[in-house]
Amino acid sequence: MPIAYPSRACRIRQKFGFQASRNLYWSCRDEMNFGDWAGPLLFEEMSGRQAIFCMPRRLVRGYVTFTVGSILHWITVPDRVDVWGSGIISADTRFERPRHTHAVRGPRTRARMLELGYDCPETYGDPALLLPLLFPVDGQKTCELGIVPHFVDFDIARTLFAGRSDVKLINVRASPVEVAREIASCRRIASSSLHGIIVAHAYGVPAMRLVFSERIKGDGVKFADYAEAFSATADLPMLAVPEGPPEALFFERMMDGGWLPQAGPLQEKLIESCPFARDDLRRSLLDRLAG
């Protein structure tokens, strides 16, 4: 398990650049959120190194890597962050210049980078799309519909869908692999968590966006940013959750409204652009995609 809060001695080494290849930033909270923790999980699996949590502002030398999540606003000092697949939380997000950008989540993030005067390649994709290549799960379907509420929506969802034996309510407070296993067991996913949608697509499950509330941080640009990485005209299906007990028509719309893009092209670009992947693993993953 990654070190969320490094010791004082470790922070001193980080500050002066002695362990830059292990420095990683992710949104770590007291309770796990599977989307945030997909970053260190992928980092460790692809690099073979243990991730050490690091804030960019701590550094005098060296760098820190950003991966999964809407976390670019945490770049508070220039030329200290390597970006691979991260995104913006709002269209007007401000952040300092990255040291190097290998990939971003989608074209909305790239457009913001260019607006701020920073270099950014047209290499798109959320790194969580790589989870099934590294952590395959049993794809046996045991449920028709899975609901993946953002953690701020979980209590609302639990109340709305109580007593529905045909619906699986998936808690994002579990580990990335546990949540992926739950998502892959469903024929359809409806989610207010962006990573509920991303992981569904990664494991070949059609998904749509649910809107329970306005409590999720940001202006929602992250959903369009992710979808448009597949195509400039992509439109992620969305459904607002009604007040009161959901009616039959609502469930029909969830069952019929899922979208499943082809993840392969983005997976390939992410693997090719990953700055910390071991060479043997990179070749193996690309061979699997090609085969």
N, C-alpha and C positions, 0 to 999 in steps of 0.2 A: 504494500500500500504506500502511496507517495507520502512524503513528509509535508504536511500542510503548514506547520509553523516551525521553521528551522531554529536551531539554537543560536545563541549570541555569537559563538565562535564561527558557526556556519555563515551567519549574516556578514561577518567581517570578511570571510573568504569571498563571499559573493560580491561584496562592495568593491573589491579590488580585482575582480575578474579571474579568480583562480579556479572557478568551477562553472564557467559560463555554459559549457555544453550540457549541463544538467539543470540550468535555471529554467523554470517554467512558471508562467502566470496562468491561473484559472480562478474562476469565482468559487471559492471554497467557503461554505457556510457551516454553522454548527451542525445542521442536518444535511445529509447528502442530497444533491439533486443530480439525477443521472446524466443530464445533458452537460452540465458543467464538468463532471468527473470523467466524461468520455475523453477529454483532452489529455490528462495525465495517463489514463489507461492506454491510449493509442501511443503516446510518447514513449512509454516504457516498453511496450511490445515492439515498436518499430525501431527504436534506438538500442535497446538492450541496456539502457541506463535508468537508474532510479531518478524520477523527477523530484526536484527540490523547489518548493514554492518561493517565488521571488517577485517583489514589486520593482518596477523599473526605476522609481525614484531613489532606491537604495544604492544604485550603481554609480561608481566613479569610473570604473573600467568594465570591459566585458559587455555582455548582452543577455537578454532574457527572451525566450520564445513564447509567442502567443499562438494558440491553436483554436480549439472549438469555443464558440460563443460570441455574443454581442459585447465584446470587451475592449474595442479599440479606444474608447474614452479613457481607459486606464493608462494609455501611453501619455504620461505627463512630463517626460523629458525626451529631447530629441536624440536620435541616433543610438538608441539603446535597445531597440526591440526588433526581432525578426518575426514577421507575420506569415503564418501559413493557415489560410482558411478562416480567419476571424472576420467579424462583421461589425457594422454600426448598430447602435440601439435606436437612433432616431436619424432622420434625414439630415438634420443640421448638427450632428455630433461633431465636436471639435476635439482634436488630439494632436500631439506633436508628431514630427516626422519619424517614421520607422527607420531603422538601420537598413533593413532590406525587406522587401515584400515578395514572397514566393508565390502566394495565391491569396485570394480573398473569397469570402462566401459567395458573392454575386456581383452583378453589374452596378447595383445601387451603391454598394460599398466602394467599388472602383471609381464611380463617378464622384463620390465625395472625396476620395483620395486626390483625384485630379483637381477638383475645385480648390483644395487646400495647397496645391502646388507640389504634390508628392508623386513620385514614380509609382506605377502600379501595372503589372502585366494583366493581360486578358486571360487569366487562369483562375477558374472559378470552382467552387465546391466546398461544402461543409465536410471537414474530415470525418465526422461521424458516419458518412456514407461508406467508409472503409471497414466498419465494424464486422460485417458478415465475412469478409475475407480473412480476418484475424480471429474472430470468435464465432464460428459457425454454430448454429443451434438447431435442435430438432424442429423442423418446420411443420410438424403434424398439427392440423387445425382442430382445435377443441372448442372454439367459440366463433359465432358469426360476427359479432361486433365488439370491438374493444374501445373503451373511452379512456383517453389519456389527458386528464386535466393538468394544466400548469399547477404548481403547488399552491399558488394563491387561490385557485378555483376548486381545490379538492373537496372542501367541506360542502360547497354548493353542489358539486357533482354527486357526492355521496348521498345527499338528501334527494336530489332529483331522480336518481336511478335506483334508489333503494327498492329491493324486492323484485328487481328484473333479473330473472335467472338466465335470460338470453343475452345479457350484457356483462362484459367483464370490465370492471373498474380497475385501472392500472395505476399504481402509486409511483410517482416519479422519485420518491425518496429512497428507492432501492438502488442497487449498483447498476451500472450500465448494462452488464451482461444479463442480470436478472430481468431488467425491464425489457431488453431486447428479446429475451426468451418469451416473455408474456405477450409482447406485440406480435411476434412471429407466429404465435398460436392462434391468432385471429384472422378471419377472412377479410375484415374491413376494420379500419381505424378512423376514429374521429377524435381530434386533439386540439386543445388550446395551447399546448406546449409545442413550440416549433420543433424541438428534438423528438417529440412523439411522432410527428409527421416525417421527419428526416429518417429516423430509424425504421419506420414502417416502409418507406420507399427503399431503403437499403436492403431490407429483407424481403422485398417483393410483395408488399402488402399495400393495396390501394388505400389512400388516406385523404381526409379533408380537414379543414380548419373549423373548430368550434369556437364561438365567442360566448363565454359565460358572463364576463364582466369587463370593466375598463381598468382593472387593478394591475394588469401586467405592465411593467415598465416600458417606456418607449412609445413611439407613434405607430407601431405595427409595420414599419418599413422592412423589418427582418424577414417577414413572410414573403413579400414580393421579391426581395433581394435573393432569397433562396430559390424561389420558383423560376425567376428569370435567368438563373445560372444555366438552366436547361434550354431555355428558348426565350428570346426577347418578348415573345407574345404569350408566354405561359401565364396562366391565371389559376391560382390555387383555389379550388372550390371552398366556399365559406358558408357556414350556417350559424345564425344567432340562436342561442338557446332560449326558448320561451320562458316566461314567468309561469310558475305553477307546474304541475305534472305534465311531462311531454305526452303528446297525443300520437296516435298511430302514424299519421302523415309525417311527423317529425322523424320517426325511426325509419320510415321508408326513404326519406330524403337522405338520411345518413347512409343507408345501405346502397343507394343508387348513385351517390354523388362523389365517390372516391376517385382520386387521380393517381396514376402510377407511371411516372416518367422512367425512361431508361437511364439507369445510374452509371452504366459502364463507361461512357466517355468522360464523365467527371471523375470517376474513380481512377481512370488511367492518368489523367492530368494531375490529380492529387498525388498519386504515387510518384510520378516523374518529378514533381516539384518539391517533394518533401525534403527539407534540408537536413534532417537527422536520421533518415532511414538507413539501416544497414544495407550495403550493396547487394549482399546475397538475398536478403528479404525482398528488396526492390525488384530484383530480377525474377524471383519466384512469383511475386504477386502479379507482375506484368505478364508472365507466362500463363498464369491461371486465367487472367482476363482474356488473353488472346486465344486460349484453347476453348 
